[in-house]
Amino acid sequence: MIRSELLSALARDNPELRAEEVEQVVDIFFDEIATRLAEGGRVELRGFGAFSTRERKARVGRNPRTGEPVDVPAKRVPYFKPGKEMRERLNAD
């Protein structure tokens, strides 16, 4: 599902909201998650899962074209852990 499909589904399920309002809700939702993660926090949505960040250590990589070593700096990357209900739903028979 892409963003436009999500907006369409929300607009269809909430006909009392204008398209601009639906888009604003989605923007706020994603902005709040991104802001919290940027602050080093965690976002937990019960039944769905939890967003957090993980630390990646600095390392020496390789340029695939030349094979030369390249320093890759330490960084934080987003991480998602699905909740129990999500895992059960995905693996239902």
Secondary structure, 3 states (H helix, E strand, C coil): CCHHHHHHHHHHHCCCCCHHHHHHHHHHHHHHHHHHHHCCCCEEECCCEEEEEEEECCEEEECCCCCCEEEECCEEEEEEEECHHHHHHHCCC
